[in-house]
């Protein structure tokens, strides 16, 4: 089987997983139920989310503590979510599903805020202390502990951990990131100097940079993310807002294009092959989950070890995370691409981040360089965040004795992703996302009552009844 056949085979399976009545429907149902059970937390409690984030930005970590600050947890989670899914993922969603894919990304994010809230709440509520004294969190723990360590709970937890490792090594947490970094770098060099460079050159640079940071563990990752994430988001947002201001007259056209294409097939034009409504839903939801990770189960691995007194405190931080990632950053990318018209250019029909760079350069001089820098920073932050996520899943299955081997393999695969084809790495990425999300969504569905109870205690009570007993250590977390 050659690479073309492999790509077609994986793409076919990916299409089945992300057809409207498969994973997208499950995500919307679970997210909708969580929205109702939490009293529309993403709307009613958004001001609380904003206040919590602003307050946490000035909180300092305690030396020697096994926890990280709520803002560091947000930064670590944003480091993995605000990545090249926001640059390359949005581009591929539009190329595959048409402008309507953006609408379905918004739908995914709207219910996804409640899903991410629940994931963070359960992550804190069911976190454990491992044998080495470190806190550990994530779906593998809240599924087993929440379901009473039943056979079903153990099977779902192991399934999540297995696909978590696979996604971190081969999926959107690794190879898709380095691939987009390489392509935007190559595009920037081509446009500014007229020189064509090989993808392995930027691939080697990002591989070395990530490898140096991974030696430091979660504390080092959190410290880097805390400083890097705000600056990289500001850089990209400033460039995007500048583009939008200059092309403000295009806003009505872009919104009209998005909404009209969401419910009717996109007509083929230029190099664009056209998209069905089903294809639009599949592309939008799959790339939305890829970008904001709501329902995927990755973020609670970081949110769950935050230094908070009540799970809902970190839950509202998760709401803010999805808002920033999709409603703000992804929407800006979509506007840039759609208003430029470059998404219909035949030369970019197999593109990812290089389409975003080309689109922005139609208005802003040296935009390819700006996007290349942002792509590098986004990819760098996502890679270090996802290495941590995969490592925690790896530890759940194999213990902590072989984590160095995992980090070595993770680092080497960064280079592989840089030189692979765009369709292959994104098909693998979204397919593995679906497999990873499935056991997590089942766990969230079965723990709806727990999320409702914790939410009610925090927002309608005084929060003093909350506490957690850890049977493996006897330690207490909470009031």
N, C-alpha and C positions, 0 to 999 in steps of 0.2 A: 504494500500500500504506500503510494507516494504522498507527499505533503498536501497536494491538491485534493486527493481522495480523502485523506484524514480530515482536512478542513471541512469538506462537504459533509462527511459523516457526523462530525461533532456539531456542525451547524444545524443539521437535521434534528438531532436529539435536543439541542438547545431550543429549537423552534417548538418542539413538543412540550418541553417543560414550561416555556414562557407564553404558550398560547393563552388567550384571554380567560378561558375557563379552567386553567390549571393554576400555576403559581400566582399570577396576578389576582385571580379571584380569591384565593386563600389569604393573600396579603390584605386585600381590601376588607374581607369579612373579619379577620382577626383585628385589624386596625380599627374597623368600625365598632366592633364590640368593646374594645378597650376605650374608645372615645366615649361611648355611652356610659360604661362602667365607672369611668373616672370623672364623669360630669363635664365632658368636653374640656379636658385639662389644657389642651393646646391653645384654646381660645380664652377661657376664663382665667387661666393661671399664667398666661404669657407675661404680664407685667411682673409677676413674682419671679419668673424665669430670668427676666432681664435684670432685676434687682440682685438676684443671687449671683449671676455671672459678674456683674460690676463689683459687687462686694468681694467675691472670690478672687478677683484680679489682684487685690492688694494683700491677700492672705499669704503668709510665709509658711513654708513647710517646717516641721519640727525635726531638728537633727537627730538621726538615729531611729526615726519613726519608720514603721513598715508601711505606712500609708502615704498617699500623696494628697496635695490640696485639691479641693473641688475644681479649681481653675486648671491645675496641672492635668487632672483627669479629663476635663473638657478639651484642653489643648492636645493631649495624647489622642483622644478620640477624634478630634477635628483633624489631627495630623494624618489619620488614616482615611477620614471621610472626604475632607477637602483635598482632593488629589487630582490626578489626571483624569478621573471620571468627570470632573468639572470642565476639563478642557477637551480631552479626547473622547470621553464617554458621551457627552452631549452631541459632539460632532457625529459620531457613529450612529447615535439614536436618530438624528435628523436624516442622515444618509440612508438609513434602513427603513425608518418608519415615517419619514416626511415631517413637516412642521407640526403635525398633530401630536407627535410623540412628546413634544414639550408639555402639552396639556396633561397628558397621562403621567408625566413626571411630577407635575403639580399635585395631581390627585394622590399619587403615591406618597408625596411628602406630607400632604394634609392629614391623612390618617396615620402616616408614619411617625408624626410627632408624638401621638399617643402611644404608639408601639415602642418608640425609643424611650419614652418616659417609663413605661412598664418594665422594659429591659433593665434600665438603670436601677429602678426600685428593687426589683428582684435580685439584681446583682449585689446590691448592698445587703439586702435582707438575708440572703443565703450564703454569703461569702464564708470562707473557711480559712483556717491557718494550717499551712502545710508543715511537713516534718522539719523543714529547714527554718521555720519561723516566719516565712513570708505569707502575706495574705494572698489568697487566690479567689477568683470570681469568674462568673460567666455562666452560660446556659447549662454546661455540664454539671455544675454544682446546684443551680436552682431547680433543675429538672429532677435530679436524684433526690435532693433533700425535700423539695416541694411535693414530690409524689411518694414520699416515704421509702425511698430506696427500693422501690418495687422492681420487678423484672422489666416492665415497660420503661420505667424511668432510667434504669441502667442501660437498656438498649438504645434509647433515644439520646442519652448523654454520650455514649460511646460513638454513636453515629455522627453527632454534632462535632465531637472532637476530631474524629477521623477526617471529615470533610473540611473542618477548620484548618487542619494541617495541610490538606491538599490545596485549599484555596490560597493559603499563605505562600505555599511553595510554587504553585503552577498557575494560579488564577490572578484575579484583579489586585490582590495584595502584593504581587511581585512582578510577573512578566509583563502584564499590561501597562504597568507604571513605567518600567524601563523602556518599553517599546515606544511609548508616547514621548518620553524624554529624548530618546534618540532621534525620532522623526522631527520633532520641533527644532532640535539642534541642527540637524541636517538642512532643514528648510531655512533657518536663519542664516546659516553660512552660505547657502546657495543664493539667497536673495541679496545679501549684503556684499558678498565678494565674488559671486559667480563661480565659486568653487564647489565641486561635489565631493563630499567626504563620506567615508564608510560609516555605517551605523555602529560598528564596534568601538569607534573612538569615544563618542559620548557614553556608550555602554560601559566602557572600562572606567571612565571618570566617575560615574554614579556608583558603580560597583565598589570602587576603592573608598569613596566617601561614606557610603553606608556601612561598609565593613568596619571602618574605624570607630563609628559610633556604637555599633552593636556590642562592642567589647565591654560597654559600661553598664548594661542591664537596665531595668525599668527606671531607676532613679536618674540615670544619665539620659535615657530617652525622654523622660518627662521634663527634665531641665532644658534639653535642646528644644523640645516641642513648645514649651512655654514661651521661649524667646522667638522661635522661628515662625510659628503659626500666625500670630497677629500681623507680623510684618509682611509675610508672603500674601496674606489675604488682602491687606491694604494695597499692596503694589498692584495686584491683579484688578481689584475693584476700581482703583483710581484710573487705570488704563481703560477699563470697560466703561466706566461712567463718562470719561472724556469722549469716547466713541459715541455713546448714546446721546450726549449733549449736542455734539456736532451733527448727528443724524436724527435729531429729535422728531423731525417731520415724518420719519419712517415708523414711529411707534404705532399709530393706528393701523397701518398696513400689516405690521408684524403680528399684532394681536389678532387681527382679522384672519390672517393666514393660519395662525395656530388653532383658533377655535373652529374655523370652517373645516380644516383638515382633520380635526379630531374625530369628527362624526361622519365624514365622507371620504372616499378614496382620494388620494393626492394624484393629480394628473401628472403624467410624465412630461418633463420639460427640460430642454438642454441635455445635460448628461445624467439627470436624475431619472431613475427607472420607474418611479411611481410606487405608491405604497397603498395597501389595503388598510381598512380600519383595524382589522385584527393585527396586522403587522405594526401599525402605529401604536396600539396598546402594548403589544409585546415589547417593542423597542423602548417605549417610554418608561414602562414599569421596570423592566430589567435593568435599564441604565439608571433609573431613579434609585433602585435598591443598591446598585453598584456604587452610586455616588454617596447617598446619605446613610446606607447600611441599616436603615430601620427595618427590623424583622430578621436581619441576617444573623444577629447574635454576637457580633464581634465587639461592639462598643461596650457592653456591660463588663467585659473582661477588664477594661480600664476604669469605667465608672464605678465598678463594684468595690474598688480598693480606695476610694476617696475618703478623706477624713471628715465625715459628717456625722451628726447625731441622729439623723432620721433619714431613711431611704428616699422620702419624697423630696428632700432638699436636692439630692443629686438627680432625681427624676426630672425636675423642671429644667435642670441644666441640659438634659438630653433633648428636651423640647426645643431649646434655643439652638442646639447643635444642628438639628435637621433644618430649622428655619434658615440659618446662615448658609448651610451647604447648598440646598436646593432652591429655596424661594429667592435667595439673593444671588449667590455665585452662579449657579447653573442657568438661571434666567438671564443673567447678563451675557453669558456665553451664547445662549440661544439668540438673543437679540442681535449680537454682533454678526453671527453667521447668517441669519435669515435676512437682515437688512442689507447685507453686502451682496447677496445674490450668488456668492461663491459656491454655495451648496449645490448649485445646478451645473457647475463647471465640470466637464468630463474628466479633466486632469486630476480632480480631487475625489472621485467616486470611491476610491479605496484608501482614503485618508483617515486621519484621526485628529491629533493635535495640530498637525500641519495645516488642516483646513481652517481651524480657529486662527492660527497665525496669519494665514493668507487673507482671511476675511478682515481681521483688524488692521492689516497693513494697507487696506484700500482707503483708509482715512487717516491713520496715525503713522507718521514716519518712524521707521525703525521698530515697528510693532512686532516684527518677527523676532527681534532680539528680546523684547520685553516678554513675549509669550514663552520664548525658550528659557529665559531665566525663571519665570513663574513655573513652567513645567518642571524644570529641574528641582526647584524648591518644593513644589507639590509632590513630585515623585519621591524625592528624598524623604520628606516627612511621612508620606504614606508607607514607604518601604520600612522605615524603622518602627512605625506603629504596628504594621501588620506582622513584622517579624516577631514582635512581642506577643501578639494575639496567637499566632501559630505555635509559638514556643509554649504558651500556657496549655494549649490543646495537646501538644506533644507530651508535655509533662503529665497530663491527666492519663494518657494511655501508657506511657513508657517510664514515668518517673523522671527525676531531674538529673540522672546520671549521664544522659547522652545529649544534653542540650547543646553542647559545643559542636557536636556533629551536625545537629539540626541547623545551627547558625552558619556553618560552613556551606552546607548544601544550599541554604537559602541565598547566601551571597553569590554562589556560583551561578544560580539560576537567573539572577539579575542580568548577567551578561547574555545568557541564552535568550531572554525576552527581548533584549535590545536589537537582536539581529533577526528575530522571527517575523513572520508576516502579520499584518494587522488583523485580517479576518480570523486567523488561527488563534491568536492570543486573546482576542475579545470573546470569541465563541467559547473557548475553554473557561475564561473568567466568569461569564454570565451563567454558564452551565453549572459550574461548581458553586456559584452563589445560590442557585436554586436548590441544590442538594444540601447545602449547609443550612439554608433558611428553614427547610421543611421540618426537621425535628425541633428546632427552636420555636417555630410557630405552634406546633402541637403542644409544647410545654407551656407557652404563653396562654393558649386557649384553656388548658387544664388548670392554670393558676389565676384565672380571672378574678376569682373570689378573694384571693390573697391581695392582689393589687388594689381591689376596691376597698378592702378593709384598711390597708395601710394609708391609702389616699384619704379616706374619711377621717382617720385618726389625726392626720396632720392638718388638714384644711378645715375640718369641722370640730375637732377636739382640741386639746391643748398639747398633744404629742407626748405627754408624760407616760402613757401606758405602753409605749413602744420599747421593746428590748429583744435581743437575740441571744439565745444560748447555743453555743457550739459544742455538740456532743463529742467532737474529736479532740478538743483541747480544754473545754470547760471555760473558755474565754467568753467574755460578754462584750458585745458591741452595741452601742446605743445608750439610752438613758437607763 
